[in-house]
Amino acid sequence: MPTAPLINFGVVGFITKIMKQILLFYFITLIFTSCTSNPKKKKVSLEPISSVNFPVDKRTSFKSRYIKPYRNNSGQEFLIFLSENKPSIKFFDLKNQSLVKEIFLQKEGPDGVGERITGLLVTSMDSIFVFSPYQYSISLVNGKGKLLRRYSLIDSKGINKNTGMAIAYSFSAPTKIGNEIFVNISPDRSIFSSDIMNAKINLKLNIVTGEFEYFNQWPQYFQNKIWSYFCMLFASEYANNQFIYSYRMADSLYTLAPGSRKKKAFFAKTKFNLNSVSPFLGARTDSNDKKQSYFFNNTCYGAILYDEYRNIYYRLVRHAIPYKSKDGQINEFHRRPISIMVFDEKFQVLGETLLEKDKYYSNMSFVTKDGLYISNANPYNNEINEDYSTFTLFKLED
């Protein structure tokens, strides 16, 4: 008859004790992790709250390529508004929308800053850099419009494939770091050639020496391809010690630290279009219908704005529409629906809101402590009053 094996109760007790300690450690770890892990961030949306009206005179359009909030040393807040027709620089009080100061600029003569002024960089109300891209120049003027210094952005070689025009619009506003100004560039190459995607797309100017250099290129994926109208302009913002780029055809946002050559990509695709933009499979000689259809049938990403008061980012998106309606009528860019994406400080999507159709003008937007303002100057907005530049205030809602 077989004998039952002897059980060593000392060993069993030791194993049982070890198992209890392991289980206790597991439950303590589980409780600690549950208490300290970050809760899932709430999704947000943007809601229109109110509107503000900045009065404009007969010689000033209610649209501007350059608007920007500005806070002086006393903490007073202004909206800077470039009147391109005059030309002049207006300073509106943000609290009551009254015109506080206007600096008149001269196109020619001893204080001339050039034709077709399209952008500014205000370092103080008595020190303003004026961008004249078609003259390839930047002019420094004081609070009376007197020319203090002019910087040329071309050298003895003149305009060539390695030069470009400085684009200092609201959505691609230049920035000053130390003695250097950084600005986006539209390269002097054909948008229907893949060669443009290998050009430098930023410029930095030393305001002490006057020396400048081109730097930075498109992300590698976009190089050596044709992107047509998508590569004419792109948006950027400087915040948290980095440049943030919103390229028109890119589902991702890209960051670049000053002095670095390495970009970081953050996936930032709209939820309203499952497709990504593909390269243009055509040539400059193709019909205008083919080129425009390619542009209109794809998503077009716009401004990237940093909200320093809430430590978030906004990305404006223009959505695809047919180039021609069913009855053959040509659509216009501002017929594209607009949505606004919201990101946290790590570029994680917090939400996306589709705006009312045919009301807003995505090229004019700014942020204050009150929230995000977007212009109502869409040309199809039936409520436009040309005596005012009107903006709608949007606030975050959970």
VEXDO-354547 format. One record per residue (C-alpha): residue number from 0; x, y, z. Coordinates in steps of 0.05 Angstrom, whole numbers. Last residue first. Example, Ala and Ser with C-alpha at 12.3 -4.5 7.8 and 13.67 -1.06 7.14 Angstrom:
2
[rec 1 [273 -21 143]];
[rec 0 [246 -90 156]];
END
This chain:
398
[rec 397 [-332 1431 -413]];
[rec 396 [-338 1501 -443]];
[rec 395 [-280 1545 -467]];
[rec 394 [-295 1616 -487]];
[rec 393 [-303 1649 -555]];
[rec 392 [-305 1725 -565]];
[rec 391 [-331 1747 -633]];
[rec 390 [-294 1802 -670]];
[rec 389 [-318 1863 -709]];
[rec 388 [-276 1912 -749]];
[rec 387 [-323 1970 -754]];
[rec 386 [-348 2021 -805]];
[rec 385 [-354 1964 -856]];
[rec 384 [-414 1935 -820]];
[rec 383 [-417 1861 -837]];
[rec 382 [-483 1827 -820]];
[rec 381 [-491 1790 -886]];
[rec 380 [-428 1749 -874]];
[rec 379 [-407 1723 -942]];
[rec 378 [-343 1765 -943]];
[rec 377 [-322 1734 -876]];
[rec 376 [-304 1793 -833]];
[rec 375 [-331 1767 -766]];
[rec 374 [-260 1764 -738]];
[rec 373 [-242 1713 -685]];
[rec 372 [-227 1728 -612]];
[rec 371 [-204 1674 -563]];
[rec 370 [-211 1685 -488]];
[rec 369 [-219 1739 -436]];
[rec 368 [-145 1740 -417]];
[rec 367 [-130 1757 -490]];
[rec 366 [-122 1717 -553]];
[rec 365 [-122 1738 -626]];
[rec 364 [-155 1722 -693]];
[rec 363 [-155 1750 -764]];
[rec 362 [-139 1702 -820]];
[rec 361 [-198 1656 -800]];
[rec 360 [-252 1704 -823]];
[rec 359 [-318 1683 -791]];
[rec 358 [-391 1686 -814]];
[rec 357 [-402 1640 -873]];
[rec 356 [-418 1578 -832]];
[rec 355 [-423 1577 -757]];
[rec 354 [-362 1545 -726]];
[rec 353 [-343 1472 -717]];
[rec 352 [-311 1459 -650]];
[rec 351 [-254 1412 -635]];
[rec 350 [-233 1384 -567]];
[rec 349 [-177 1371 -517]];
[rec 348 [-126 1345 -567]];
[rec 347 [-58 1331 -535]];
[rec 346 [-7 1383 -557]];
[rec 345 [34 1376 -492]];
[rec 344 [10 1444 -466]];
[rec 343 [-62 1423 -479]];
[rec 342 [-94 1427 -548]];
[rec 341 [-158 1459 -575]];
[rec 340 [-180 1451 -648]];
[rec 339 [-221 1505 -681]];
[rec 338 [-266 1490 -741]];
[rec 337 [-280 1531 -802]];
[rec 336 [-325 1514 -862]];
[rec 335 [-296 1533 -930]];
[rec 334 [-336 1588 -964]];
[rec 333 [-278 1635 -949]];
[rec 332 [-236 1602 -1004]];
[rec 331 [-287 1618 -1058]];
[rec 330 [-332 1570 -1096]];
[rec 329 [-339 1573 -1171]];
[rec 328 [-410 1565 -1197]];
[rec 327 [-421 1504 -1241]];
[rec 326 [-492 1489 -1219]];
[rec 325 [-470 1432 -1175]];
[rec 324 [-419 1478 -1140]];
[rec 323 [-348 1485 -1164]];
[rec 322 [-283 1478 -1125]];
[rec 321 [-318 1426 -1081]];
[rec 320 [-309 1437 -1006]];
[rec 319 [-254 1416 -958]];
[rec 318 [-248 1444 -888]];
[rec 317 [-210 1505 -862]];
[rec 316 [-177 1491 -795]];
[rec 315 [-156 1538 -739]];
[rec 314 [-109 1511 -686]];
[rec 313 [-116 1535 -614]];
[rec 312 [-63 1523 -560]];
[rec 311 [-68 1517 -485]];
[rec 310 [-35 1546 -424]];
[rec 309 [-99 1580 -399]];
[rec 308 [-74 1652 -394]];
[rec 307 [-17 1641 -443]];
[rec 306 [-65 1621 -499]];
[rec 305 [-19 1602 -557]];
[rec 304 [-47 1609 -627]];
[rec 303 [-36 1564 -688]];
[rec 302 [-66 1593 -751]];
[rec 301 [-87 1552 -811]];
[rec 300 [-96 1480 -834]];
[rec 299 [-126 1469 -903]];
[rec 298 [-165 1404 -913]];
[rec 297 [-168 1380 -985]];
[rec 296 [-217 1384 -1042]];
[rec 295 [-207 1460 -1049]];
[rec 294 [-132 1456 -1065]];
[rec 293 [-137 1397 -1114]];
[rec 292 [-198 1429 -1147]];
[rec 291 [-158 1494 -1155]];
[rec 290 [-102 1460 -1193]];
[rec 289 [-148 1418 -1237]];
[rec 288 [-194 1477 -1253]];
[rec 287 [-134 1522 -1268]];
[rec 286 [-114 1473 -1323]];
[rec 285 [-47 1439 -1319]];
[rec 284 [15 1476 -1343]];
[rec 283 [43 1484 -1273]];
[rec 282 [45 1409 -1265]];
[rec 281 [5 1352 -1237]];
[rec 280 [1 1299 -1184]];
[rec 279 [-7 1346 -1125]];
[rec 278 [18 1312 -1061]];
[rec 277 [-32 1279 -1015]];
[rec 276 [-72 1314 -960]];
[rec 275 [-98 1267 -907]];
[rec 274 [-166 1235 -907]];
[rec 273 [-211 1223 -846]];
[rec 272 [-238 1294 -846]];
[rec 271 [-278 1324 -789]];
[rec 270 [-235 1298 -733]];
[rec 269 [-179 1346 -750]];
[rec 268 [-109 1319 -745]];
[rec 267 [-59 1342 -692]];
[rec 266 [-5 1289 -688]];
[rec 265 [55 1321 -654]];
[rec 264 [121 1326 -692]];
[rec 263 [188 1347 -662]];
[rec 262 [237 1385 -705]];
[rec 261 [312 1378 -703]];
[rec 260 [355 1434 -730]];
[rec 259 [363 1471 -664]];
[rec 258 [386 1543 -653]];
[rec 257 [317 1565 -629]];
[rec 256 [276 1503 -610]];
[rec 255 [232 1474 -665]];
[rec 254 [161 1447 -658]];
[rec 253 [117 1415 -711]];
[rec 252 [42 1406 -712]];
[rec 251 [15 1345 -748]];
[rec 250 [-39 1334 -800]];
[rec 249 [2 1376 -848]];
[rec 248 [-26 1408 -911]];
[rec 247 [-28 1480 -888]];
[rec 246 [33 1476 -844]];
[rec 245 [22 1494 -771]];
[rec 244 [90 1508 -741]];
[rec 243 [106 1518 -667]];
[rec 242 [171 1555 -652]];
[rec 241 [199 1541 -583]];
[rec 240 [216 1575 -518]];
[rec 239 [146 1565 -487]];
[rec 238 [114 1603 -544]];
[rec 237 [131 1627 -615]];
[rec 236 [74 1617 -664]];
[rec 235 [71 1594 -736]];
[rec 234 [26 1592 -797]];
[rec 233 [43 1572 -868]];
[rec 232 [41 1605 -935]];
[rec 231 [51 1587 -1009]];
[rec 230 [62 1513 -994]];
[rec 229 [-11 1491 -997]];
[rec 228 [-21 1527 -1064]];
[rec 227 [15 1471 -1102]];
[rec 226 [41 1415 -1059]];
[rec 225 [92 1384 -1106]];
[rec 224 [140 1333 -1076]];
[rec 223 [215 1332 -1064]];
[rec 222 [206 1351 -990]];
[rec 221 [140 1341 -954]];
[rec 220 [161 1280 -914]];
[rec 219 [226 1313 -894]];
[rec 218 [194 1369 -854]];
[rec 217 [200 1435 -892]];
[rec 216 [265 1471 -882]];
[rec 215 [298 1514 -829]];
[rec 214 [347 1572 -840]];
[rec 213 [359 1635 -880]];
[rec 212 [411 1684 -855]];
[rec 211 [415 1757 -837]];
[rec 210 [467 1809 -819]];
[rec 209 [444 1878 -800]];
[rec 208 [497 1882 -745]];
[rec 207 [453 1905 -688]];
[rec 206 [385 1881 -713]];
[rec 205 [411 1811 -726]];
[rec 204 [361 1782 -775]];
[rec 203 [334 1711 -776]];
[rec 202 [299 1681 -836]];
[rec 201 [254 1621 -843]];
[rec 200 [231 1576 -900]];
[rec 199 [296 1550 -930]];
[rec 198 [284 1516 -997]];
[rec 197 [277 1440 -1008]];
[rec 196 [202 1443 -1016]];
[rec 195 [209 1496 -1070]];
[rec 194 [245 1446 -1114]];
[rec 193 [183 1403 -1120]];
[rec 192 [159 1452 -1172]];
[rec 191 [88 1477 -1178]];
[rec 190 [98 1527 -1121]];
[rec 189 [152 1560 -1163]];
[rec 188 [212 1587 -1125]];
[rec 187 [227 1652 -1090]];
[rec 186 [214 1623 -1021]];
[rec 185 [157 1650 -977]];
[rec 184 [194 1663 -912]];
[rec 183 [173 1662 -839]];
[rec 182 [204 1711 -790]];
[rec 181 [255 1712 -733]];
[rec 180 [285 1778 -707]];
[rec 179 [351 1775 -670]];
[rec 178 [381 1819 -617]];
[rec 177 [352 1780 -558]];
[rec 176 [294 1739 -586]];
[rec 175 [246 1779 -628]];
[rec 174 [185 1748 -660]];
[rec 173 [152 1752 -728]];
[rec 172 [77 1739 -735]];
[rec 171 [56 1681 -779]];
[rec 170 [-19 1681 -766]];
[rec 169 [-21 1757 -759]];
[rec 168 [20 1766 -823]];
[rec 167 [95 1776 -824]];
[rec 166 [113 1738 -888]];
[rec 165 [185 1757 -906]];
[rec 164 [197 1746 -981]];
[rec 163 [247 1694 -1003]];
[rec 162 [319 1684 -1026]];
[rec 161 [356 1621 -1048]];
[rec 160 [324 1616 -1116]];
[rec 159 [347 1686 -1133]];
[rec 158 [335 1759 -1116]];
[rec 157 [400 1798 -1114]];
[rec 156 [470 1768 -1110]];
[rec 155 [496 1830 -1075]];
[rec 154 [453 1816 -1014]];
[rec 153 [378 1814 -1003]];
[rec 152 [341 1825 -937]];
[rec 151 [356 1899 -931]];
[rec 150 [349 1930 -863]];
[rec 149 [326 2003 -855]];
[rec 148 [339 2045 -793]];
[rec 147 [308 2100 -752]];
[rec 146 [252 2121 -799]];
[rec 145 [205 2170 -766]];
[rec 144 [134 2144 -757]];
[rec 143 [120 2185 -696]];
[rec 142 [125 2127 -646]];
[rec 141 [192 2107 -676]];
[rec 140 [207 2069 -740]];
[rec 139 [250 2008 -756]];
[rec 138 [244 1985 -828]];
[rec 137 [248 1914 -854]];
[rec 136 [263 1903 -928]];
[rec 135 [255 1855 -986]];
[rec 134 [220 1910 -1025]];
[rec 133 [161 1863 -1039]];
[rec 132 [163 1840 -967]];
[rec 131 [154 1908 -935]];
[rec 130 [156 1892 -860]];
[rec 129 [154 1948 -808]];
[rec 128 [193 1941 -743]];
[rec 127 [165 1985 -688]];
[rec 126 [200 2021 -631]];
[rec 125 [163 2078 -597]];
[rec 124 [100 2041 -577]];
[rec 123 [146 1984 -555]];
[rec 122 [173 1920 -586]];
[rec 121 [121 1921 -641]];
[rec 120 [135 1873 -698]];
[rec 119 [95 1890 -760]];
[rec 118 [65 1861 -823]];
[rec 117 [40 1872 -894]];
[rec 116 [67 1938 -920]];
[rec 115 [52 1942 -994]];
[rec 114 [101 1997 -1014]];
[rec 113 [164 2018 -977]];
[rec 112 [184 2044 -909]];
[rec 111 [195 2117 -929]];
[rec 110 [221 2165 -875]];
[rec 109 [269 2202 -921]];
[rec 108 [221 2197 -980]];
[rec 107 [172 2142 -999]];
[rec 106 [118 2098 -968]];
[rec 105 [109 2142 -906]];
[rec 104 [76 2114 -844]];
[rec 103 [25 2146 -798]];
[rec 102 [25 2124 -725]];
[rec 101 [-44 2124 -694]];
[rec 100 [-57 2125 -619]];
[rec 99 [-113 2112 -570]];
[rec 98 [-170 2090 -615]];
[rec 97 [-227 2066 -571]];
[rec 96 [-244 1992 -565]];
[rec 95 [-267 2000 -492]];
[rec 94 [-223 1950 -456]];
[rec 93 [-177 1931 -513]];
[rec 92 [-154 2003 -523]];
[rec 91 [-139 2008 -597]];
[rec 90 [-70 2024 -625]];
[rec 89 [-70 2039 -699]];
[rec 88 [-11 2033 -745]];
[rec 87 [-16 2071 -811]];
[rec 86 [-14 2063 -886]];
[rec 85 [-62 2093 -910]];
[rec 84 [-86 2031 -946]];
[rec 83 [-51 1979 -902]];
[rec 82 [-83 1999 -837]];
[rec 81 [-46 1954 -788]];
[rec 80 [-84 1942 -724]];
[rec 79 [-49 1934 -656]];
[rec 78 [-99 1916 -602]];
[rec 77 [-81 1947 -536]];
[rec 76 [-73 1926 -464]];
[rec 75 [-49 1972 -408]];
[rec 74 [-1 1935 -361]];
[rec 73 [41 1996 -346]];
[rec 72 [100 1968 -386]];
[rec 71 [56 1962 -447]];
[rec 70 [13 1903 -468]];
[rec 69 [2 1887 -541]];
[rec 68 [-51 1845 -576]];
[rec 67 [-39 1832 -650]];
[rec 66 [-70 1849 -716]];
[rec 65 [-35 1843 -783]];
[rec 64 [-63 1826 -851]];
[rec 63 [-121 1873 -838]];
[rec 62 [-195 1873 -853]];
[rec 61 [-243 1928 -831]];
[rec 60 [-209 1970 -884]];
[rec 59 [-181 2038 -866]];
[rec 58 [-189 2100 -909]];
[rec 57 [-261 2113 -888]];
[rec 56 [-245 2106 -814]];
[rec 55 [-247 2044 -772]];
[rec 54 [-283 2032 -706]];
[rec 53 [-265 1970 -666]];
[rec 52 [-327 1929 -649]];
[rec 51 [-330 1874 -596]];
[rec 50 [-373 1811 -595]];
[rec 49 [-402 1765 -543]];
[rec 48 [-402 1693 -517]];
[rec 47 [-389 1646 -575]];
[rec 46 [-376 1576 -547]];
[rec 45 [-313 1534 -555]];
[rec 44 [-313 1461 -536]];
[rec 43 [-277 1419 -484]];
[rec 42 [-262 1346 -471]];
[rec 41 [-243 1331 -400]];
[rec 40 [-174 1305 -385]];
[rec 39 [-168 1234 -360]];
[rec 38 [-146 1234 -288]];
[rec 37 [-72 1235 -275]];
[rec 36 [-48 1176 -234]];
[rec 35 [-33 1189 -160]];
[rec 34 [-93 1157 -125]];
[rec 33 [-101 1098 -170]];
[rec 32 [-26 1084 -171]];
[rec 31 [-23 1085 -94]];
[rec 30 [-83 1038 -88]];
[rec 29 [-54 989 -138]];
[rec 28 [15 992 -106]];
[rec 27 [-15 978 -37]];
[rec 26 [-56 920 -66]];
[rec 25 [6 889 -99]];
[rec 24 [50 897 -37]];
[rec 23 [-3 862 5]];
[rec 22 [-8 806 -46]];
[rec 21 [67 796 -47]];
[rec 20 [71 797 30]];
[rec 19 [14 745 34]];
[rec 18 [50 701 -16]];
[rec 17 [115 704 24]];
[rec 16 [79 683 88]];
[rec 15 [45 625 53]];
[rec 14 [112 602 26]];
[rec 13 [143 603 96]];
[rec 12 [83 566 125]];
[rec 11 [87 513 72]];
[rec 10 [161 504 84]];
[rec 9 [151 494 159]];
[rec 8 [92 448 146]];
[rec 7 [137 398 110]];
[rec 6 [86 348 85]];
[rec 5 [104 274 85]];
[rec 4 [83 237 24]];
[rec 3 [27 186 33]];
[rec 2 [52 114 34]];
[rec 1 [31 67 -20]];
[rec 0 [0 0 0]];
END
